[in-house]
């Protein structure tokens, strides 16, 4: 059973967390391109698509810690320091995604919609607020990705592991 749970946990991480980290990383440059060329509908659609990918895969990503807990319980490692650190970092990454990354992505995507609805098709000189939001988003996304990279390393190295890995 442990091998099955571990397999599902790893597959869920690859299938769910991978797309979120990639799409979230692609979002700030895509938003900057759309801000620079507001009449480029393809650039604006790219921003919307990346937001949708982040939202969907963030929801699917809930399976990763769920199967992680089940795997850890079966392996008898729930109290190990490396796992506790991984859980804390995963929780921090989730909070960062839900509280800071996704809302900023949504606000940026909505700003394009508001400009289009106003008949501008987009203002060539984007408001400073939107530019600032894009810079902040890039920073929060970088921290989010760094947290996931750290969790991945902890899962592989597992300090104190008896497997010899």
C-alpha positions as CSV (number, residue, x, y, z in Angstrom):
1,X,0.0,0.0,0.0
2,X,2.9,2.4,0.8
3,X,4.3,2.0,-2.7
4,X,0.9,2.8,-4.2
5,X,0.4,5.9,-2.0
6,X,3.9,7.1,-2.7
7,X,3.4,6.7,-6.4
8,X,0.1,8.6,-6.4
9,X,1.7,11.3,-4.2
10,X,4.7,11.8,-6.6
11,X,2.5,11.7,-9.7
12,X,0.1,14.2,-8.1
13,X,3.0,16.5,-7.4
14,X,4.3,16.2,-10.9
15,X,0.9,16.7,-12.6
16,X,-0.5,19.4,-10.2
17,X,2.4,21.3,-8.7
18,X,4.5,21.3,-11.9
19,X,1.9,23.2,-14.0
20,X,1.2,25.7,-11.2
21,X,4.9,26.6,-10.8
22,X,5.4,26.9,-14.5
23,X,2.3,28.8,-15.3
24,X,2.8,31.1,-12.3
25,X,6.3,31.8,-13.4
26,X,5.1,32.6,-17.0
27,X,2.4,34.9,-15.8
28,X,4.4,38.1,-14.9
29,X,6.3,38.2,-18.2
30,X,3.1,37.5,-20.1
31,X,1.4,40.3,-18.2
32,X,4.2,42.7,-18.9
33,X,3.9,41.8,-22.6
34,X,0.2,42.4,-22.5
35,X,0.8,45.8,-20.7
36,X,3.3,46.8,-23.3
37,X,1.0,45.9,-26.2
38,X,-2.6,46.3,-24.9
39,X,-4.1,45.9,-28.4
40,X,-2.5,42.4,-28.7
41,X,-5.5,40.2,-27.9
42,X,-3.3,37.1,-28.0
43,X,-1.1,38.5,-25.2
44,X,-4.2,39.3,-23.1
45,X,-5.7,35.8,-23.8
46,X,-2.3,34.3,-22.7
47,X,-2.6,36.1,-19.3
48,X,-6.2,34.7,-18.9
49,X,-5.1,31.2,-19.8
50,X,-2.2,31.2,-17.4
51,X,-4.6,32.4,-14.6
52,X,-7.0,29.6,-15.4
53,X,-4.2,27.0,-15.3
54,X,-3.0,28.3,-12.0
55,X,-6.5,28.2,-10.5
56,X,-7.3,24.7,-11.7
57,X,-4.0,23.1,-10.9
58,X,-3.9,24.8,-7.5
59,X,-7.2,23.1,-6.7
60,X,-5.9,19.7,-8.0
61,X,-2.8,20.3,-6.0
62,X,-4.7,19.6,-2.8
63,X,-4.2,15.9,-3.6
64,X,-0.4,16.2,-3.1
65,X,-0.4,16.8,0.7
66,X,-3.4,14.4,1.1
67,X,-1.6,11.5,-0.4
68,X,1.6,12.7,1.3
69,X,0.0,12.4,4.7
70,X,-1.3,9.0,3.9
71,X,2.1,7.9,2.7
72,X,3.9,9.3,5.7
73,X,1.5,7.6,8.0
74,X,2.1,4.2,6.3
75,X,5.9,4.8,6.4
76,X,5.7,5.8,10.1
77,X,7.6,9.1,9.5
78,X,4.9,11.6,10.6
79,X,7.0,12.9,13.4
80,X,10.3,13.1,11.5
81,X,11.8,16.6,11.4
82,X,12.3,16.6,7.6
83,X,8.6,15.8,7.1
84,X,7.5,18.4,9.6
85,X,9.6,21.0,7.8
86,X,8.2,19.9,4.5
87,X,4.6,20.2,5.8
88,X,5.3,23.7,7.1
89,X,6.9,24.8,3.9
90,X,4.0,23.2,1.9
91,X,1.5,25.1,4.0
92,X,3.4,28.3,3.6
93,X,3.5,27.8,-0.2
94,X,-0.2,27.1,-0.3
95,X,-0.9,30.3,1.7
96,X,1.4,32.3,-0.5
97,X,-0.4,31.0,-3.6
98,X,-3.9,31.5,-2.3
99,X,-3.4,34.8,-0.5
100,X,-0.8,36.6,-2.7
101,X,-0.2,35.0,-6.1
102,X,-3.7,34.1,-7.3
103,X,-5.4,37.4,-6.2
104,X,-2.7,39.5,-7.9
105,X,-3.0,37.4,-11.1
106,X,-6.8,37.9,-11.0
107,X,-6.4,41.6,-10.4
108,X,-4.0,42.0,-13.3
109,X,-6.3,39.9,-15.6
110,X,-9.3,42.0,-14.6
111,X,-7.5,45.2,-15.3
112,X,-7.2,44.2,-19.0
113,X,-10.9,43.4,-19.0
114,X,-11.8,46.8,-17.5
115,X,-9.7,48.6,-20.1
116,X,-11.3,46.7,-22.8
117,X,-14.8,47.4,-21.4
118,X,-13.9,51.1,-21.2
119,X,-13.4,51.0,-25.0
120,X,-9.6,51.7,-24.7
121,X,-8.7,48.2,-25.9
122,X,-6.0,48.8,-23.3
123,X,-4.2,51.9,-22.3
124,X,-0.8,52.1,-23.7
125,X,0.6,53.7,-20.6
126,X,-0.5,51.1,-18.0
127,X,-1.3,52.4,-14.6
128,X,1.5,52.2,-12.1
129,X,-0.6,50.1,-9.8
130,X,-0.7,47.3,-12.5
131,X,3.0,47.6,-13.1
132,X,3.7,47.4,-9.4
133,X,1.3,44.4,-9.0
134,X,3.3,42.6,-11.8
135,X,6.6,43.2,-10.0
136,X,5.2,42.1,-6.7
137,X,3.6,39.1,-8.4
138,X,7.0,38.1,-9.8
139,X,8.5,38.3,-6.4
140,X,5.8,36.2,-4.7
141,X,5.9,33.7,-7.5
142,X,9.6,33.3,-7.1
143,X,9.3,32.7,-3.4
144,X,6.4,30.2,-4.0
145,X,8.6,28.3,-6.5
146,X,11.6,28.4,-4.1
147,X,9.4,26.9,-1.4
148,X,8.4,24.0,-3.6
149,X,12.0,23.4,-4.7
150,X,13.0,23.2,-1.0
151,X,10.2,20.7,-0.3
152,X,11.3,18.6,-3.3
153,X,14.8,18.5,-2.0
154,X,13.7,17.6,1.5
155,X,11.5,14.8,0.0
156,X,14.5,13.4,-1.9
157,X,17.3,13.9,0.7
158,X,15.2,13.1,3.8
159,X,17.8,14.0,6.5
160,X,18.3,11.0,8.9
161,X,16.8,8.6,6.4
162,X,17.9,5.0,6.7
163,X,17.5,4.3,3.0
164,X,21.0,5.6,2.3
165,X,19.7,8.1,-0.2
